[in-house]
Amino acid sequence: MSLPPNETMSEMQIYLVGGAVRDELLGRPAGDRDWVVVGATPEAMAAAGYLPVGRDFPVFLHPATHEEYALARTERKTARGYHGFVFQTGAGVTLEDDLARRDLTINAMARDAEGRLVDPWGGARDLAERRLRHVGPAFAEDPVRILRLARFAARWPDFHVAHETLALCRHMVAMGEVDALVPERVWQELSRGLLEPRPSRMIEVLRDCGALARLLPEVEALFGVPQRADYHPEVDSGVHTLMVIDMAARLQTALPVRWAALVHDLGKATTPPQVLPRHIGHEQRSLDLLGPLSQRLRVPVDCQGLAELVAREHGHVHRCEGIGAAALVRLLDRCDAWRRPERFEQMLQACECDARGRLGFSEQPYPQADRLRAAFAAARAVDSAAVARAVVAAGQSGPAVGRALHAARCDAVAAWLEAATVSPASG
């Protein structure tokens, strides 16, 4: 149990709780271990050598392992949102009291010092039956738990949400609890859910309970919007979005790519009826929506920047096989590939997810990415310093250097295209 060497308080009972117990029962590697201490006070913990670190309620670091040990506690809701709680700790708070305040039954299990399972809410049964079920009425007091539920659904796509839990989430949304969430917490949970193996399940659960319309109305609006069936056999724009984010997870992309995959087509929900289902000009409409959305959720700069780039350029990337050297270089310019090569690569990944996130296209190659990578490599091989020196030696400077460098890059890409045409294997 990793107690301190000088532990002498026989009345103290320590339990391993939460995710570590759950993951062990699932046969999966456990992450951080969390502990609950019953029958102790903050003064007794400090006297035993534990280091207090909790700000809202008593949490301590073990003096040897530095794992977190929290005093068993109960909570009482005093206001809307997830900050509106008063916590109570004390030697009289039992383990069952502490577990009762947790979100899902699968997270409300514990093991005692002898390794015996403590499972008052049926978490082990729910694990076996692949069910996500809330512990009790206290679930409704914290709207973050809706997001956590959706995130767990994305982590374990073979689990289903219990009917009574989904009904409770719908009630919470109707009562306005979700509206009290702060942007930072919404983004934290959304971003973690996008990094799970099946992020589409997170969006589906949020949709099912009505929370998506409150948190991401721009994404909710995509469902039911038709697209060209010849290019999008899945037809529905929302369904396509789900397929794209799942492809991003399948390709194990980074968070900025997954966020871009989620929001790349927002403008399709605002397409004027006269241009449906082709969605002409949806790229600019997506950009118009992305700015306010990024501000509302306080999206990190790297995620926001890539999302805007993908929204603006993904159509051009898809069509790059039919354009020449000058157009390829202009596309590289707009992507700022010269200064941001890593972001350029992430854009290509997002575009591949978009192309393969369609019904019947998941196993198709995406040669456009390879074409742009090769064009970029050819253009990047130009010695920009040598070009600049030649321009200066000719008595010019400033804009002339930029024009000369652009021309040299176009020449390099044209040479690569010619070589690739003569010998396709070399391209």
C-alpha angles and dihedrals in degrees: 000000000000097000119175114271091244095050108141104152104112092183091062114100119192125197134186105230145180127003097009091059092044094049092047090055089049090052092240130130111272122230123202116355120228125199134199122206119208125194099022139106130217089253092053092048092051091047090053091057101263116142115230113229105151117116102183098028136002111292122159137190118232108245093230108027098028090220118147120263117187126192112243108264146177127211138212124202115234104165143011121284129031097294094061099094138112114206126210125198132172144129089277096061109104130213089249089054090053095046091049091067094056124106110238131022091237088060094045100075130105142186123219128218091278093051096253116151117242108199113159095161103047098255095149091054091049090051091052091048093044094239131149106209132165120242099228148312092307088076088076092060095069119053091193086074091070089060092045090051090052091047092052089050088056091049094050107028092177090064120091128211114246113248093236091051093051090048090052091050090052090052091050091052091048090051091055097246093133091055089064094062116115118234095243093057093045091052092046093056096039092051092048090049092051088056093056122100095259109026092171088073090061091055092045093052092047089050093048093057097039096248095116091064089055099042103031107015089161090063094040089056091061094069113097093019109126127224134192106294093210091062098025110038088177086062098190113097092213093051089050090053091053090050091050096053091047089052089051088054092046090054089048094234126174124264096264089057092049092048091049089049090054097049105028095104103037091125092066089076090062098043112138111248093241092066098041131151094020095058095212110195096011090134094070092042088054090053090050090056097041096063096059092039092053091049093047094053095031091234113197116260096247093053093044094048095049092045091054092047093050093045091053101040110028093097092052091048091051090053098042094109090074100051132086136234098280093049091047091053091048089053090051089049093052090049090051086228092161094063099025107040093152092053089046089056091049089051090055090050092051091049090051089052089051093051095045094040091085132099108276095004102086094104097039120113121245105218092172090076093053091047092054093044090053093046090049091050091051094048093043091055090069111110099238093185092055090049091051093049091052092051092049091047088056090057097257133113144162114031091013090066091054093048092048093048091049091051092048091051091049090051091050093050091046090053091050091049091051092049091047091051093051093044111019092185090064092056 
